[in-house]
């Protein structure tokens, strides 16, 4: 057994698939372009967002009125010792402050509900996309990476809409208006305060590039960490059973420390830019204060103007100093948007791959399930590698049950997954009652074909909900649940559960035994009375007595459907009318169980488990035991 700690600590910076975007961009990324891609999700609430931004700009600019009121108070009532004027000025300041607070409260009210709706719509779009993406996509992508995109990344985007997006506009407008006010009041002092602008722009440009790399790396590493936590929780029985908790803890610490180093790098970058953004304006304000004091002393400037000028400059401190913080949030949001669109940009297979051609029309007389020259190559397989399935030809007649037998790795599970288009054929075609599955809408294909996998998957729902998932609304008919449970020999143990069929089975159905989960998966496959049934070794986890009872009940279902059953044991094979032997991606032989025992040494060897040199005797022993 390999050490998971060693495996995880030697991972690269991300466990993203090979064809997914790298954690560190290989080309410059435009923050604005990444964020503009979110516009379709923002468009429905654009009126409220623009209204909120306008209200916030008015509120922020209203704060710049306070220095002008102070100028009037100092040069007027204070200089003239007019007490009534001072009280009037104080009342004006209070009114401006209250109006500013009310406007910011209105902005918050305007954006709260729409932004929650934007996040919800994006999460729904992402979830819908994940449901439509092919199984090959999910085979390549770690689940933790997908979870972090659906949770952490979307929360970052909602924060961006609520704060940085608005306040970049608000603070930019405030700084622009404030600079105009400063230049109008005293243009020489205004130029002194504007001197740091060019250095700050250059620093922010450098900061954005470096922070974008660190932000992407941190979010990808968080996805890796989420994957490790999820796998440890789901595989807790394995971890405890093999005493691997220490190695798992070491692996988790290694990933945590790697994420910590990345977060500290982000913090250092943010600290550096924030220090420069705060230091340069402070120096400029100090220089303006000295120069303005000299001008007041020389009589070139009134005291009220200097007070108003410095008050305006101090009022602009937060809009200027927040630039670093807002840029950091924008970069993280742009990274979150890129990660969101990593998934949304993945191509979804067409519902109908191709139009029916003449060959298909000509084959409509062939009812049942037919494989014609089927070839399948895994998408990530090198061109030199032999296809997993290489020219499979097989016909299962209407109402017939065909057992599919083969050695491990011969392509049995792959072939069954092609029927319901969990994977797409690379060549050839599969016909259901003469219809090419590639020409059928997925909804119709799913209605015709039901599947039960070797590894049963149950959801955090009731037994009833898990079983009825195999039928469209009303397709199971009255008593359909009870019939399905009876066929799967599950009615007894389901009836013994605390709430019967309404009992919650828990995550992955781990509160049930392997055989119970497998029986519920079988019930789910048969509950909708499908025309075609594909079963991938559905009885492998059952004991001998339960298996015999399930097989007896299953014969009733198989008598009225066309079925393809992957089988490894003679008892399962005997459910079938005929048997197909799959070898190295091809159908090597087709016949009844007894015919293949006599005629195929490979089949006899598979059924007996004996050495191939003894296949003749093994065939006789297997045939005898099968009787």
Buried (B, 14 or more C-beta within 10 A) or exposed (E): EEEBBEEBBEBEBBBBBEEBBBBEBEEEBEBEEBBEBBEEBBEEBEEBBEBBBBBBBBBBBBBBBBBBBBBBBBBBBBEEEBEEBBEBBEEBBEEBEEBBEEBBEBBEEBBEEBBEEBBEBBBEBBEEBBEEBBEBBEEBBBBBBBBBBBEBBBEBBBBBBBBBBBBBBBBBBBBEBBBEBBBEBBEEBBEBBEBBBEEBEEBBEEBBEBBBBBBBBBBBBBBBBBBBBBBBEBBEEEBEEEEBEEBBEBBBEBBEEBBEEBBEBBEEBBEBBBEBBBEBBEEBBEBBBEBBBEBBEEEEBBBBBBBBBBBBBEBBEEBBBBBBBBBBBBBBBBBBBBBBBBBBEBEEBEEBBEEBEEEBEEBEEBBBBBBBEBBBBBEEEEEEEEBBBBBBEBBBBEBBBBBBBBBEEBBBBBBBBBBBBBBBBBBBBBBBBBBBBBBBEBEBBBBBBBBBBBEBEBBEBBBBBBBBEBBEEEBBEEEBBBBBBBBBBBBEBBEEBEEEBEBBBEEBBBBBEBBBBBBBBBBBBBBBBBBBBBBBBBBBBBEEEBBBBBBEBBEEBBEEBBBBBBBBBBBBBBBBBBBBBBBBBBBBBBBBBBBBBBEBBBBBBBBBEBEEEBBEEBBBBBBEEBE
